[in-house]
């Protein structure tokens, strides 16, 4: 049922209930939260809700609900509190002039249980505290306030009244100034256009009409039309009108708005045709000093360049002649006003000139940025030449590395290793030139040498990024690779190849070549370790970019490179014995084997007085002495010997004078004779050229 109470009295709602099991009882309010002033008393058979000193806000529908495991039941009590009305709805206004304003509002949500008879309208100057009644019997929800002082800010409030009195007022939070419309905005400009939009900008009015400008209204019409239509509203001094028809001519205007209304419009100086402007592309490289970027190998580098142009230019990146695309290492991000190229895990092969090409319908422009990736230098260029050899010193000479790692070579490190040992000994770690005299060597000791920027003699090159791998005397550890061209070139000529390699047991691929691409389908990888295995893969490039990499090769172990040369001549050929049918020769191995292991020695013979040389025999490379048999007694022969390796045979080492095949004559002859007399007699025998003395001596029985 409905319960009616006067404001200030108490609301008391009672209800009895039953159920098994005993139900739970809950009070709620249908249209709002239950007031904290509500006192609820509940037993197993009844419940009471009491609200003391009620007001209009306590009116509404109260719901009582009981529930157990058998079900639930609800009952609704309607409570009507007789009180003054609540505040009217929000106040709005219009038609603000220098001396008047029109106010509007909504009826109160709570009428206090009685019909609204009329409204009370009041005003207050912002500088005062007292309110002045403008109308106490307004029967409508709109009222025009007149006789306002121009330029004076006023607050306004409205209260509703019923038979129980005047309710709470609704008040404007900000004062309103009696004013007039503002002056029109100044200078409407067309800033930019696209194929479907236009950007407009203007200046604020010279005066605001007495109240703050709260916004601007944009209007437009097609050229030749008389109907202006709204294009948008904003509080800013610029606005973008979108959704326009390309190649259509439009006119635009703007109005300022304050509390009094809209100003007169300000039109643009001229109409505009909606289309994309033609502006040649350009790039700003001022943030990149000398257009040069330097980074260490293994780190990332970024080329970030602001760009412009209309329409927005097409962006293309190239490294030398190779067009760049996004990969695991390369990222390209481009917006209408910026392009960014990022390369992570940089390698020496990433060094070079990067070309940024911008192209639109207004033109084409190309910009260049040089990138230098600094790494350890490559091995010095061999072979290491050994000269001026003496008993205790020698001179080493080498050439600079083909790849300096992107930084000047600061010094070389020279080391030596004695034959038969594995330990390297430092000779000099601060060699500035590509030559050094090595002293304090041990006579008759064989040495290996190497040179590096800090390195059988061996040499290592050094720059700011570190040390190169050493190059070892006259050989190099390398692998020569050859591959086939792709079966399909992608519709464009193959410009080159990109080779990558990785060591056994690692996942890091890197380029062994310093140029961005290789022109030929072959390459020799140098500076490898003989104890290390490697894998290789290759990709082809054309003007459209780079192909996928080939399947990687099987693991390859490098072998020492064979120098393509024959040995030098053997040393010290001489005759060490003759008989009536043989000649025995001896020689020493050559000073240099030509870069590969010797396979033998070739012995040749020629009868004196003839020019015909005949091969006698080829002996093993470990043999330095040989007896030539079946020669004619008394004849003279010339002999020579050649060293042989995989490349061929050396120049010959010859006997200077002809050799006569005959028995050698002895110088001393011991005759053993058994005698019983004292050996005091000495006989002398003569040959054609010398005397032979024969001495007699006793022999023991053991000598007989």
C-alpha positions as CSV (number, residue, x, y, z in Angstrom):
1,X,0.0,0.0,0.0
2,X,0.9,3.7,0.0
3,X,2.1,5.4,3.2
4,X,1.9,9.2,3.3
5,X,3.8,11.1,5.9
6,X,4.6,14.8,6.5
7,X,8.2,15.9,6.4
8,X,9.7,15.8,9.8
9,X,7.6,12.9,11.0
10,X,8.6,9.2,11.2
11,X,8.2,6.5,8.6
12,X,7.3,3.2,10.2
13,X,6.8,0.0,8.1
14,X,5.7,-3.3,9.8
15,X,5.2,-6.7,8.3
16,X,4.7,-10.2,9.8
17,X,6.0,-13.4,8.0
18,X,6.5,-17.1,8.5
19,X,8.2,-20.1,6.9
20,X,10.1,-23.2,7.6
21,X,13.0,-23.1,7.9
22,X,12.9,-19.6,9.2
23,X,13.5,-17.3,6.2
24,X,16.0,-14.5,6.0
25,X,14.5,-11.0,5.8
26,X,16.0,-8.1,3.7
27,X,14.8,-4.5,3.3
28,X,15.8,-2.4,0.2
29,X,14.7,0.7,-1.7
30,X,13.7,0.3,-5.4
31,X,15.1,3.6,-6.8
32,X,18.0,4.4,-4.4
33,X,20.2,3.0,-1.7
34,X,18.5,2.6,1.7
35,X,19.3,5.5,3.9
36,X,21.7,5.0,6.8
37,X,19.1,6.5,9.1
38,X,16.8,3.5,8.6
39,X,16.4,1.4,11.8
40,X,15.5,-2.2,11.0
41,X,14.3,-4.7,13.7
42,X,13.7,-8.3,12.6
43,X,12.6,-11.5,14.5
44,X,11.7,-15.0,13.3
45,X,8.1,-13.8,12.6
46,X,8.1,-10.0,11.9
47,X,10.2,-7.1,10.8
48,X,10.0,-3.3,11.3
49,X,11.7,-0.4,9.3
50,X,11.7,3.0,10.9
51,X,13.1,6.3,9.5
52,X,12.9,9.3,12.0
53,X,12.5,12.9,10.8
54,X,11.9,12.0,7.2
55,X,12.3,14.3,4.3
56,X,11.5,14.3,0.6
57,X,14.5,12.2,-0.2
58,X,13.0,9.4,2.0
59,X,10.1,9.0,-0.4
60,X,9.9,6.1,-2.8
61,X,9.3,2.4,-2.9
62,X,10.6,0.1,-0.1
63,X,10.9,-3.6,-0.9
64,X,10.8,-6.3,1.8
65,X,12.0,-9.8,0.8
66,X,12.0,-13.1,2.7
67,X,13.9,-16.2,1.4
68,X,14.6,-19.8,2.5
69,X,15.5,-23.0,0.6
70,X,11.9,-23.4,-0.4
71,X,11.7,-20.0,-2.3
72,X,11.4,-16.3,-1.8
73,X,8.7,-13.6,-1.5
74,X,8.7,-9.8,-1.9
75,X,6.3,-7.0,-1.0
76,X,6.6,-3.3,-1.9
77,X,5.6,-0.3,0.2
78,X,5.1,3.1,-1.5
79,X,6.1,6.0,0.8
80,X,5.0,9.5,-0.1
81,X,6.7,12.3,2.0
82,X,4.8,15.6,1.9
83,X,7.6,18.3,1.6
84,X,8.9,21.1,-0.4
85,X,10.1,20.3,-3.9
86,X,13.6,19.3,-4.8
87,X,15.9,21.5,-6.9
88,X,15.0,22.1,-10.5
89,X,17.1,20.5,-13.3
90,X,20.2,22.2,-14.7
91,X,19.9,25.8,-15.8
92,X,20.8,26.8,-19.4
93,X,20.6,30.2,-21.0
94,X,20.4,31.8,-24.4
95,X,19.9,35.2,-26.0
96,X,22.5,37.0,-23.9
97,X,22.6,40.8,-24.7
98,X,24.0,43.9,-23.1
99,X,21.0,44.1,-20.7
100,X,19.2,40.8,-20.7
101,X,19.5,37.0,-20.6
102,X,17.0,34.2,-21.0
103,X,17.2,31.3,-18.5
104,X,15.7,27.8,-19.0
105,X,15.5,24.8,-16.6
106,X,13.9,21.4,-16.0
107,X,11.3,20.5,-13.4
108,X,12.5,19.0,-10.1
109,X,12.8,15.2,-9.9
110,X,11.0,15.3,-6.5
111,X,7.9,17.4,-6.3
112,X,7.5,16.9,-2.5
113,X,4.2,15.0,-2.9
114,X,2.4,18.1,-4.2
115,X,2.1,19.8,-7.6
116,X,4.6,22.6,-8.4
117,X,2.7,25.9,-8.3
118,X,5.5,28.2,-9.6
119,X,9.2,29.0,-9.6
120,X,11.3,31.7,-7.9
121,X,14.0,33.2,-10.0
122,X,16.9,35.1,-8.4
123,X,20.1,36.9,-9.4
124,X,23.3,38.1,-7.6
125,X,26.1,40.2,-8.8
126,X,29.3,38.3,-8.5
127,X,30.9,40.9,-6.3
128,X,28.0,40.7,-3.7
129,X,26.5,38.1,-1.4
130,X,22.9,39.0,-1.3
131,X,20.4,37.5,-3.7
132,X,17.7,39.6,-5.5
133,X,14.3,38.1,-6.4
134,X,13.7,38.7,-10.1
135,X,10.4,36.7,-10.2
136,X,8.5,34.9,-7.4
137,X,5.5,33.7,-9.5
138,X,7.1,32.3,-12.7
139,X,4.8,29.5,-13.9
140,X,6.9,28.3,-16.8
141,X,10.3,26.8,-17.0
142,X,11.8,29.8,-19.0
143,X,12.3,33.4,-17.9
144,X,13.9,36.5,-19.5
145,X,15.9,38.5,-17.0
146,X,16.1,42.2,-18.0
147,X,17.6,45.4,-16.6
148,X,21.1,43.9,-16.3
149,X,24.1,46.2,-16.0
150,X,26.3,45.8,-19.1
151,X,29.6,44.1,-18.5
152,X,28.7,43.0,-14.9
153,X,28.9,39.3,-14.2
154,X,25.8,37.7,-12.5
155,X,25.0,34.5,-10.8
156,X,21.4,33.0,-11.2
157,X,19.4,30.5,-9.3
158,X,15.9,29.0,-9.5
159,X,13.7,27.3,-6.8
160,X,10.4,25.4,-7.1
161,X,7.4,26.0,-4.8
162,X,4.5,23.8,-3.9
163,X,1.8,23.9,-1.1
164,X,4.4,23.0,1.5
165,X,6.8,25.8,0.6
166,X,9.8,26.8,-1.5
167,X,12.3,24.0,-2.2
168,X,16.1,23.9,-2.6
169,X,17.5,26.1,-5.4
170,X,19.5,25.1,-8.5
171,X,22.4,27.6,-9.0
172,X,24.7,28.4,-12.0
173,X,28.3,27.6,-11.0
174,X,29.8,30.3,-13.2
175,X,28.7,33.9,-13.5
176,X,27.4,35.2,-16.8
177,X,28.1,38.7,-18.2
178,X,25.4,40.7,-19.9
179,X,27.1,41.1,-23.3
180,X,26.7,41.1,-27.0
181,X,28.1,38.8,-29.7
182,X,31.9,38.9,-30.3
183,X,33.5,40.5,-33.3
184,X,34.2,38.1,-36.2
185,X,37.5,36.2,-36.2
186,X,40.4,37.7,-38.1
187,X,42.0,36.4,-41.3
188,X,40.8,32.9,-42.1
189,X,43.6,31.1,-44.0
190,X,43.8,27.8,-45.9
191,X,46.9,26.2,-44.5
192,X,47.0,22.8,-46.3
193,X,45.0,20.5,-48.4
194,X,44.9,16.8,-49.2
195,X,42.8,14.9,-51.7
196,X,40.0,14.7,-49.1
197,X,40.6,17.4,-46.5
198,X,41.6,21.0,-45.8
199,X,43.4,22.6,-42.8
200,X,42.0,26.0,-41.8
201,X,43.5,28.5,-39.3
202,X,42.4,31.9,-38.1
203,X,43.1,34.6,-35.5
204,X,40.8,35.4,-32.5
205,X,38.4,38.4,-32.7
206,X,39.5,41.9,-31.9
207,X,37.0,41.9,-29.0
208,X,34.9,39.2,-27.3
209,X,31.6,41.3,-26.9
210,X,31.9,41.4,-23.2
211,X,32.2,37.7,-22.4
212,X,34.8,35.0,-23.0
213,X,34.8,33.4,-26.5
214,X,33.9,29.8,-25.8
215,X,34.4,28.3,-29.3
216,X,34.3,28.6,-33.1
217,X,31.9,27.3,-35.7
218,X,33.2,26.4,-39.2
219,X,30.9,26.4,-42.2
220,X,31.4,25.5,-45.8
221,X,29.7,25.4,-49.2
222,X,30.6,24.2,-52.7
223,X,31.5,26.9,-55.2
224,X,28.4,28.2,-56.8
225,X,26.0,27.1,-54.0
226,X,24.2,29.5,-51.7
227,X,23.7,27.1,-48.8
228,X,26.3,27.2,-46.0
229,X,26.5,24.0,-44.0
230,X,28.3,23.3,-40.7
231,X,31.8,21.8,-41.1
232,X,32.7,21.5,-37.4
233,X,33.2,23.2,-34.1
234,X,36.4,23.7,-32.1
235,X,37.9,25.7,-29.2
236,X,41.2,26.0,-31.0
237,X,42.4,28.4,-33.7
238,X,42.8,25.7,-36.3
239,X,40.6,22.9,-37.6
240,X,40.8,20.1,-40.2
241,X,37.7,19.6,-42.4
242,X,37.6,16.0,-43.6
243,X,35.4,14.0,-46.0
244,X,35.7,16.4,-48.9
245,X,35.4,15.5,-52.6
246,X,38.7,15.5,-54.5
247,X,39.0,18.1,-57.3
248,X,35.9,20.0,-56.0
249,X,36.1,23.7,-55.2
250,X,34.9,24.8,-51.7
251,X,34.4,28.1,-49.8
252,X,34.9,28.3,-46.0
253,X,34.0,30.7,-43.2
254,X,34.3,30.8,-39.4
255,X,32.2,32.4,-36.5
256,X,33.2,33.1,-33.0
257,X,30.8,32.2,-30.1
258,X,30.3,33.6,-26.6
259,X,27.5,33.7,-24.1
260,X,25.5,36.1,-26.3
261,X,25.7,33.9,-29.4
262,X,27.7,33.8,-32.7
263,X,29.6,36.6,-34.3
264,X,29.3,37.6,-38.0
265,X,31.3,35.2,-40.2
266,X,34.8,35.6,-41.5
267,X,35.3,34.1,-45.0
268,X,38.5,32.8,-46.4
269,X,40.2,35.1,-48.9
270,X,39.4,32.7,-51.8
271,X,38.0,29.4,-52.5
272,X,40.1,26.3,-52.7
273,X,40.2,23.1,-54.9
274,X,40.6,20.0,-52.8
275,X,43.6,18.1,-54.1
276,X,47.0,16.8,-53.0
277,X,49.7,19.5,-53.5
278,X,52.9,18.7,-55.4
279,X,56.0,19.3,-53.2
280,X,59.3,17.7,-54.1
281,X,60.6,15.3,-51.4
282,X,63.5,16.2,-49.2
283,X,65.3,14.9,-46.1
284,X,67.0,16.6,-43.2
285,X,70.5,15.2,-42.5
286,X,71.5,18.0,-40.2
287,X,71.4,15.7,-37.1
288,X,74.0,13.3,-38.6
289,X,77.4,14.9,-38.3
290,X,79.2,14.9,-41.6
291,X,76.7,12.3,-42.8
292,X,78.9,9.7,-41.0
293,X,77.9,7.1,-38.5
294,X,80.5,4.9,-36.7
295,X,79.9,1.9,-34.6
296,X,81.7,-1.2,-33.2
297,X,81.1,-4.6,-34.8
298,X,78.4,-6.5,-32.9
299,X,76.5,-3.4,-31.7
300,X,73.5,-1.8,-33.4
301,X,73.3,1.4,-35.4
302,X,70.3,3.5,-36.4
303,X,69.9,6.0,-39.2
304,X,67.0,8.3,-38.3
305,X,66.1,11.0,-40.8
306,X,63.2,13.4,-40.9
307,X,61.6,13.5,-44.4
308,X,58.9,15.6,-46.2
309,X,57.1,15.9,-49.5
310,X,53.6,15.9,-50.9
311,X,52.3,13.5,-51.7
312,X,54.1,11.5,-49.0
313,X,57.2,10.1,-50.7
314,X,58.0,6.5,-51.3
315,X,61.1,5.5,-49.3
316,X,63.8,3.1,-50.6
317,X,67.0,2.2,-48.7
318,X,70.1,0.8,-50.4
319,X,73.5,-0.3,-49.2
320,X,75.8,0.4,-52.1
321,X,73.9,-1.3,-55.0
322,X,71.9,-3.7,-52.8
323,X,68.3,-2.8,-51.9
324,X,67.6,-3.3,-48.2
325,X,64.5,-5.1,-46.9
326,X,63.5,-6.1,-43.4
327,X,65.3,-9.1,-42.0
328,X,66.1,-10.5,-38.6
329,X,68.9,-7.9,-38.3
330,X,67.5,-5.0,-40.4
331,X,64.4,-3.0,-39.4
332,X,62.9,-0.2,-41.5
333,X,60.2,2.1,-40.1
334,X,58.7,4.9,-42.2
335,X,56.0,7.5,-41.4
336,X,54.9,10.5,-43.5
337,X,57.6,12.7,-41.8
338,X,60.4,10.3,-40.7
339,X,62.2,7.1,-41.8
340,X,64.4,5.0,-39.6
341,X,66.8,2.2,-40.5
342,X,68.1,0.0,-37.7
343,X,70.8,-2.7,-38.1
344,X,71.5,-4.8,-35.1
345,X,74.5,-7.2,-34.5
346,X,76.4,-5.1,-37.1
347,X,79.3,-6.7,-39.1
348,X,82.2,-5.3,-41.1
349,X,80.2,-6.1,-44.2
350,X,77.5,-3.6,-43.1
351,X,80.0,-0.7,-43.7
352,X,79.5,1.4,-46.8
353,X,77.3,4.1,-48.3
354,X,73.6,3.9,-47.4
355,X,71.4,5.6,-50.0
356,X,68.0,7.0,-49.0
357,X,65.8,7.6,-52.1
358,X,62.6,9.6,-51.8
359,X,60.2,9.6,-54.7
360,X,56.8,11.2,-55.3
361,X,55.0,12.7,-58.3
362,X,56.9,16.0,-57.8
363,X,60.4,14.4,-58.1
364,X,63.1,12.0,-56.9
365,X,65.8,12.8,-54.4
366,X,68.7,10.6,-53.1
367,X,70.6,11.2,-49.9
368,X,73.8,9.5,-48.7
369,X,74.9,8.4,-45.2
370,X,78.2,6.6,-44.7
371,X,78.4,3.9,-42.1
372,X,81.8,2.6,-40.8
373,X,81.6,-0.6,-38.7
374,X,84.8,-0.8,-36.8
375,X,86.1,-4.3,-36.1
376,X,89.4,-6.1,-35.6
377,X,91.7,-5.8,-38.6
378,X,92.1,-8.7,-41.0
379,X,95.3,-10.7,-41.1
380,X,98.3,-9.1,-42.6
381,X,98.8,-9.8,-46.3
382,X,101.2,-12.7,-46.7
383,X,103.4,-14.4,-47.4
384,X,105.9,-13.2,-44.8
385,X,109.1,-12.7,-46.7
386,X,112.3,-13.7,-44.8
387,X,115.6,-12.2,-46.1
388,X,119.1,-11.2,-44.9
389,X,119.4,-14.5,-43.0
390,X,122.5,-14.8,-40.9
391,X,123.6,-17.1,-38.0
392,X,121.7,-15.1,-35.4
393,X,119.3,-12.8,-37.3
394,X,117.0,-12.4,-40.2
395,X,114.7,-9.7,-41.8
396,X,110.9,-10.2,-41.9
397,X,108.7,-8.2,-44.4
398,X,105.0,-8.3,-44.9
399,X,102.2,-6.2,-46.3
400,X,99.4,-4.3,-44.6
401,X,96.0,-6.1,-44.1
402,X,93.6,-5.9,-46.9
403,X,91.0,-5.0,-44.3
404,X,92.1,-2.5,-41.6
405,X,88.9,-3.1,-39.6
406,X,87.7,0.4,-40.4
407,X,90.4,2.0,-38.2
408,X,94.0,2.9,-38.7
409,X,96.5,0.1,-37.9
410,X,98.3,1.3,-34.8
411,X,101.1,-1.4,-34.6
412,X,102.1,-5.0,-35.4
413,X,103.0,-7.8,-33.0
414,X,105.7,-10.2,-34.1
415,X,106.3,-13.6,-32.5
416,X,108.6,-16.5,-33.1
417,X,108.4,-20.2,-32.4
418,X,111.3,-22.7,-32.4
419,X,110.9,-25.8,-34.5
420,X,109.6,-28.7,-32.5
421,X,107.9,-26.5,-29.9
422,X,104.3,-25.2,-29.6
423,X,105.0,-22.1,-27.5
424,X,105.2,-18.7,-29.2
425,X,107.6,-16.1,-27.9
426,X,107.1,-12.4,-28.3
427,X,109.7,-10.6,-30.5
428,X,108.2,-7.1,-30.5
429,X,104.6,-5.9,-29.7
430,X,104.9,-2.3,-31.0
431,X,106.2,-2.6,-34.6
432,X,105.1,0.5,-36.5
433,X,106.3,-0.5,-40.0
434,X,105.8,-3.6,-42.1
435,X,109.3,-4.8,-41.6
436,X,111.5,-5.9,-38.6
437,X,114.9,-7.3,-38.1
438,X,114.7,-10.3,-35.7
439,X,117.9,-10.8,-33.7
440,X,119.2,-13.2,-31.0
441,X,118.4,-16.3,-33.0
442,X,120.1,-19.6,-32.2
443,X,122.5,-20.9,-34.8
444,X,121.2,-23.9,-36.7
445,X,117.8,-23.6,-35.1
446,X,114.7,-23.6,-37.3
447,X,112.1,-21.0,-36.5
448,X,108.5,-20.3,-37.6
449,X,107.4,-16.7,-37.7
450,X,104.0,-14.8,-37.8
451,X,102.9,-11.2,-37.8
452,X,99.7,-9.7,-36.6
453,X,98.5,-6.1,-35.7
454,X,99.5,-7.5,-32.1
455,X,100.8,-11.4,-33.4
456,X,105.9,-19.4,-37.1
457,X,107.5,-15.9,-37.3
458,X,103.9,-14.7,-37.1
459,X,102.5,-11.1,-37.3
460,X,99.2,-9.6,-36.0
461,X,97.8,-6.2,-37.0
462,X,96.3,-4.0,-34.2
463,X,93.8,-1.2,-34.5
464,X,91.5,0.6,-32.0
465,X,89.0,-2.3,-32.0
466,X,91.6,-5.1,-31.2
467,X,94.0,-7.5,-32.8
468,X,93.7,-9.4,-36.1
469,X,94.2,-13.1,-36.4
470,X,97.9,-13.9,-37.1
471,X,99.2,-14.8,-40.6
472,X,101.8,-17.6,-40.5
473,X,104.9,-17.4,-42.7
474,X,104.4,-18.2,-46.3
475,X,101.1,-20.2,-46.0
476,X,97.5,-19.2,-45.2
477,X,94.7,-21.2,-43.8
478,X,91.8,-20.9,-46.3
479,X,88.9,-22.5,-48.0
480,X,88.0,-21.8,-51.6
481,X,84.2,-21.9,-52.4
482,X,82.4,-22.1,-55.7
483,X,78.6,-22.1,-56.2
484,X,76.1,-22.1,-59.0
485,X,73.9,-19.2,-60.0
486,X,70.2,-19.3,-59.0
487,X,67.9,-21.2,-61.4
488,X,65.6,-18.1,-61.3
489,X,66.8,-14.6,-61.2
490,X,63.5,-12.9,-60.1
491,X,63.1,-11.1,-63.4
492,X,66.3,-9.0,-63.0
493,X,70.0,-9.5,-63.5
494,X,71.9,-11.0,-60.6
495,X,74.0,-8.1,-59.1
496,X,76.1,-10.1,-56.7
497,X,76.1,-12.5,-53.8
498,X,76.3,-12.3,-50.0
499,X,78.3,-15.1,-48.3
500,X,77.9,-15.9,-44.6
501,X,79.9,-18.4,-42.4
502,X,79.8,-19.7,-38.9
503,X,82.1,-21.8,-36.7
504,X,81.3,-25.2,-35.5
505,X,79.3,-25.2,-32.3
506,X,78.0,-21.6,-32.7
507,X,74.8,-20.0,-34.0
508,X,76.3,-16.7,-35.1
509,X,76.5,-16.2,-38.9
510,X,78.8,-13.4,-40.2
511,X,80.2,-12.2,-43.5
512,X,83.8,-13.0,-44.4
513,X,84.0,-10.4,-47.1
514,X,84.3,-6.6,-46.5
515,X,82.4,-5.5,-49.5
516,X,78.5,-5.5,-49.4
517,X,78.3,-8.1,-52.1
518,X,80.6,-10.4,-54.2
519,X,80.4,-10.1,-57.9
520,X,81.5,-13.6,-58.9
521,X,80.2,-17.0,-57.8
522,X,83.4,-17.9,-56.0
523,X,85.4,-16.7,-53.0
524,X,88.4,-17.8,-51.0
525,X,87.9,-17.4,-47.2
526,X,91.2,-16.8,-45.5
527,X,92.4,-16.5,-42.0
528,X,90.9,-19.8,-40.9
529,X,92.0,-22.1,-38.1
530,X,93.2,-25.6,-39.0
531,X,91.6,-27.1,-35.9
532,X,88.2,-25.4,-36.5
533,X,85.3,-26.6,-38.8
534,X,83.1,-24.1,-40.6
535,X,79.7,-23.9,-42.4
536,X,78.9,-21.6,-45.3
537,X,75.7,-20.3,-47.0
538,X,75.1,-17.8,-49.8
539,X,72.3,-15.6,-51.1
540,X,71.9,-13.8,-54.4
541,X,70.9,-10.1,-54.9
542,X,69.3,-8.1,-57.7
543,X,67.7,-4.7,-57.9
544,X,64.6,-6.0,-56.0
545,X,66.6,-7.2,-53.0
546,X,68.2,-10.3,-51.6
547,X,67.1,-13.9,-52.0
548,X,66.7,-16.4,-49.1
549,X,70.0,-18.0,-48.1
550,X,70.9,-21.3,-49.5
551,X,71.0,-24.4,-47.4
552,X,74.2,-24.3,-45.3
553,X,77.1,-26.5,-46.4
554,X,78.3,-29.5,-44.5
555,X,81.0,-28.7,-42.0
556,X,84.4,-28.1,-43.7
557,X,87.8,-28.3,-42.1
558,X,90.3,-25.9,-43.7
559,X,93.6,-27.3,-45.1
560,X,96.8,-25.3,-45.5
561,X,96.8,-23.5,-48.8
562,X,99.4,-24.9,-51.4
563,X,101.4,-22.2,-53.0
564,X,101.5,-22.8,-56.8
565,X,105.2,-22.8,-57.3
566,X,108.0,-25.4,-57.9
567,X,110.8,-25.8,-55.4
568,X,114.1,-23.9,-55.6
569,X,117.2,-25.9,-56.7
570,X,118.8,-28.4,-54.3
571,X,122.0,-27.3,-52.6
572,X,125.7,-28.6,-52.7
573,X,125.6,-31.5,-55.2
574,X,128.9,-33.4,-55.1
575,X,130.5,-36.8,-56.0
576,X,131.5,-38.6,-52.8
577,X,132.8,-41.9,-54.4
578,X,133.5,-43.7,-57.7
579,X,134.2,-47.3,-58.8
580,X,134.9,-48.8,-62.2
581,X,131.1,-48.9,-62.7
582,X,129.4,-46.6,-60.2
583,X,129.3,-43.0,-59.1
584,X,127.8,-41.9,-55.7
585,X,126.3,-38.5,-55.4
586,X,125.2,-36.4,-52.4
587,X,123.2,-33.2,-52.1
588,X,121.3,-31.0,-49.6
589,X,117.6,-30.1,-49.7
590,X,116.5,-26.8,-51.3
591,X,116.2,-23.7,-49.3
592,X,112.5,-23.4,-50.1
593,X,110.0,-26.2,-51.0
594,X,107.8,-23.8,-53.1
595,X,105.0,-23.9,-50.5
596,X,104.2,-27.6,-50.6
597,X,105.7,-30.8,-49.4
598,X,108.6,-32.2,-51.5
599,X,107.7,-35.5,-53.3
600,X,111.2,-36.6,-54.3
601,X,114.5,-35.8,-56.2
602,X,115.1,-36.5,-59.9
603,X,118.7,-37.5,-60.9
604,X,119.8,-37.1,-64.5
605,X,123.1,-38.0,-66.3
606,X,124.7,-37.0,-69.5
607,X,127.9,-38.3,-71.3
608,X,130.5,-35.6,-71.5
609,X,130.6,-33.9,-74.8
610,X,126.9,-34.5,-75.5
611,X,123.8,-32.3,-74.7
612,X,121.5,-35.2,-74.1
613,X,120.3,-35.6,-70.5
614,X,118.7,-38.9,-69.4
615,X,116.6,-39.4,-66.3
616,X,118.4,-42.0,-64.1
617,X,116.1,-42.3,-61.1
618,X,113.6,-40.5,-58.8
619,X,114.4,-41.0,-55.1
620,X,112.3,-40.3,-52.0
621,X,112.4,-36.7,-50.5
622,X,114.1,-38.1,-47.4
623,X,117.1,-39.4,-49.3
624,X,120.0,-37.1,-49.9
625,X,122.6,-39.6,-51.3
626,X,122.4,-42.1,-54.2
627,X,124.7,-44.5,-56.1
628,X,124.3,-44.7,-59.9
629,X,125.3,-48.2,-61.2
630,X,126.1,-49.9,-64.6
631,X,128.3,-47.1,-65.9
632,X,131.1,-47.7,-68.5
633,X,134.5,-47.8,-66.9
634,X,136.8,-45.0,-68.0
635,X,134.0,-42.9,-69.5
636,X,133.2,-39.4,-68.3
637,X,129.8,-38.3,-67.2
638,X,128.0,-35.1,-66.0
639,X,125.3,-35.4,-63.3
640,X,122.5,-33.2,-62.0
641,X,119.6,-33.3,-59.5
642,X,116.2,-31.6,-59.3
643,X,113.8,-31.2,-56.4
644,X,110.2,-32.2,-57.1
645,X,106.8,-31.2,-55.5
646,X,103.1,-31.3,-56.5
647,X,103.6,-28.4,-58.9
648,X,106.6,-29.8,-60.7
649,X,110.4,-30.0,-60.7
650,X,112.9,-27.3,-59.8
651,X,115.8,-26.0,-61.9
652,X,118.7,-28.5,-61.8
653,X,121.8,-28.4,-59.6
654,X,124.8,-29.7,-61.8
655,X,128.2,-31.2,-61.2
656,X,130.6,-28.5,-62.4
657,X,133.2,-30.9,-64.0
658,X,132.9,-34.3,-65.7
659,X,133.4,-37.4,-63.5
660,X,135.5,-40.4,-64.7
661,X,134.2,-43.8,-63.9
662,X,137.1,-45.6,-62.2
663,X,138.2,-47.1,-58.9
664,X,139.5,-44.6,-56.4
665,X,143.3,-44.9,-55.6
666,X,144.1,-45.5,-51.9
667,X,146.6,-43.4,-50.0
668,X,147.6,-45.9,-47.3
669,X,148.0,-49.7,-47.6
670,X,148.4,-52.0,-44.5
671,X,150.1,-55.3,-45.3
672,X,149.9,-58.0,-42.6
673,X,153.0,-60.3,-42.8
674,X,154.2,-63.0,-40.3
675,X,157.9,-62.7,-39.7
676,X,160.3,-63.9,-37.0
677,X,162.8,-61.1,-37.3
678,X,162.7,-57.7,-35.8
679,X,160.8,-55.4,-38.2
680,X,163.3,-52.7,-38.7
681,X,163.2,-52.5,-42.5
682,X,161.1,-49.9,-44.3
683,X,160.3,-50.3,-48.0
684,X,159.0,-47.6,-50.3
685,X,156.7,-48.3,-53.2
686,X,156.0,-45.7,-55.8
687,X,152.9,-45.0,-58.0
688,X,152.8,-42.6,-60.9
689,X,152.2,-39.7,-58.6
690,X,153.3,-40.4,-55.1
691,X,155.3,-42.7,-52.8
692,X,153.6,-45.3,-50.6
693,X,155.5,-46.2,-47.4
694,X,155.2,-49.7,-46.1
695,X,156.0,-50.4,-42.4
696,X,156.6,-53.7,-40.8
697,X,155.3,-54.6,-37.3
698,X,154.8,-57.6,-35.2
699,X,151.4,-59.3,-35.2
700,X,150.0,-61.3,-32.3
701,X,148.8,-64.8,-32.8
702,X,145.3,-63.4,-32.6
703,X,146.0,-61.4,-35.8
704,X,147.0,-64.4,-37.9
